[in-house]
Amino acid sequence: MAEARTYDVIFWGATGFTGQLAAEYVAKHYTDTSLKWAIAGRNQSKLETVKAALCEINPALSSLPLLTGDSMDLSSLKDLAAQTKVICTTVGPYAQYGANMVQACVEEGTHYCDLTGESPFIQMMIDAHHEEAQKNKVKIVHCCGYDSIPSDLGVLFLQQQMKKRHDTYCQEVKYFVGPTRGGVSGGTVASMLNMMEQAQDKKIRRMLVDPYTLYPKDLERGNEERDQTGVRWDDDLQSWTGPFVMAGINARVVRRSHALQGLPYGKDFRYSEVMAFKKGVGGWWNAQKLAKGMMAFVVLAAIKPTRSLLKKTVLPKPGEGPTKKQQENGFFHTYLVGKKGTQRIDAIVKGNKDPGYGATAGMLAESAICLALDQDKLPEATGITTPATAMGDVLIQRLIEHDVLSFTISETPLKR
């Protein structure tokens, strides 16, 4: 990216629920910097409404540029991409609306980050654009929110600390979702239901359950098992565990990071994600309820008539999501346990806002700003990459400094 660009970051999709949250985050936290940014979307009048709300947060944004484009019009997206160092997009479902923007960024030499948790979409982008993005020295970074930054950067942090303390890397890392409070938005639900519709295709179904989806095709696979679907007891955390809905994307991102970094933890490195419950009958029962509830949702969402009924009656619609109070009162605690032989190390990753929206807005915005302002400090990795591979410790420090996430080592073994 040798030529000068008008903007550091363009936030594409700023009129959507999460896009507006990301813009609000920047308005609150970057009031006294020289960050050059703009918001963009399809509808000029909606952008003006968003801008008015941002000006209430930061009156200096009265001159914030508003840009328009169309997800289905590649030329308009290339015009946007050519003006900025980074495109930060919240326009989903990405399988429906995201491909042209990735192509535009690759062709215009513009870095990119998003919030997708759609592994078939990411695989499609790898197949279509990875080599060209590497050639053009472009970082295309998917999964820069709750899926999958706590997982991807959490493993990186844990492994760095293991190496520092014990001069080796963990052969196995287990990720446990602990106490969490947060809501769900219609945009997230739309992406999940869109993947269920795609899963009518056998090829997509195989991708969704394959532990090595997103893995480089020329690399020998390990011996990972499929994600946990039932209830199990975990000796390390001394708790009952159940399935975690985001393991389907997070674990694959972690494995892609490991592969792109040259397998530093060894060919036999193993990684898993589950939800952790307390020990005892109550914990076992809650884990059972979760597992059966997830199974029921998958079955209902897989059938067209019941999927349509869920959309109309139960699930939030696009544009809907948790209230400001729910976002501010939300939080999440994640535990990571790493082991190699008799050596063990435990870490905690925390967010002090609703994981899917309050915290995600900060993670996404900081990822975009990291790509734009910290380029000289970042790892050289380019292509269709991951948060840990593209930004690594630079992003960890940025998230800590801006109180988005905390990463700490527990000096005693964690227990739920």
Stockholm file with secondary structure:
# STOCKHOLM 1.0

chainA/1-416         MAEARTYDVIFWGATGFTGQLAAEYVAKHYTDTSLKWAIAGRNQSKLETVKAALCEINPALSSLPLLTGDSMDLSSLKDLAAQTKVICTTVGPYAQYGANMVQACVEEGTHYCDLTGESPFIQMMIDAHHEEAQKNKVKIVHCCGYDSIPSDLGVLFLQQQMKKRHDTYCQEVKYFVGPTRGGVSGGTVASMLNMMEQAQDKKIRRMLVDPYTLYPKDLERGNEERDQTGVRWDDDLQSWTGPFVMAGINARVVRRSHALQGLPYGKDFRYSEVMAFKKGVGGWWNAQKLAKGMMAFVVLAAIKPTRSLLKKTVLPKPGEGPTKKQQENGFFHTYLVGKKGTQRIDAIVKGNKDPGYGATAGMLAESAICLALDQDKLPEATGITTPATAMGDVLIQRLIEHDVLSFTISETPLKR
#=GR chainA/1-416 SS CCSCCSEEEEEETTTSHHHHHHHHHHHHHCSSSCCCEEEEESCHHHHHHHHHHHHHHCGGGGGCCEEECCTTCHHHHHHHHTTEEEEEECCSCHHHHTHHHHHHHHHHTCEEEECCCCHHHHHHHHHHHHHHHHHTTCEEECCCBTTBHHHHHHHHHHHHHHHHHHSSCCSEEEEEEEEEECCCCHHHHHHHHHHHHHTTSHHHHHHHHCTTTTSCTTSCCCCCCCCCCSCEEETTTTEEEECCTTHHHHHHHHHHHHHHTTCTTCTTCEEEEEEEECSSHHHHHHHHHHHHHHHHHHHHHHSHHHHHHHHHHTSCCTTCCCCHHHHHHCEEEEEEEEEETTEEEEEEEEESSCTTTHHHHHHHHHHHHHHHHCGGGSCSCCEEECHHHHTHHHHHHHHHHTTSEEEEEESSCCCC
#=GC SS_cons         CCSCCSEEEEEETTTSHHHHHHHHHHHHHCSSSCCCEEEEESCHHHHHHHHHHHHHHCGGGGGCCEEECCTTCHHHHHHHHTTEEEEEECCSCHHHHTHHHHHHHHHHTCEEEECCCCHHHHHHHHHHHHHHHHHTTCEEECCCBTTBHHHHHHHHHHHHHHHHHHSSCCSEEEEEEEEEECCCCHHHHHHHHHHHHHTTSHHHHHHHHCTTTTSCTTSCCCCCCCCCCSCEEETTTTEEEECCTTHHHHHHHHHHHHHHTTCTTCTTCEEEEEEEECSSHHHHHHHHHHHHHHHHHHHHHHSHHHHHHHHHHTSCCTTCCCCHHHHHHCEEEEEEEEEETTEEEEEEEEESSCTTTHHHHHHHHHHHHHHHHCGGGSCSCCEEECHHHHTHHHHHHHHHHTTSEEEEEESSCCCC
//
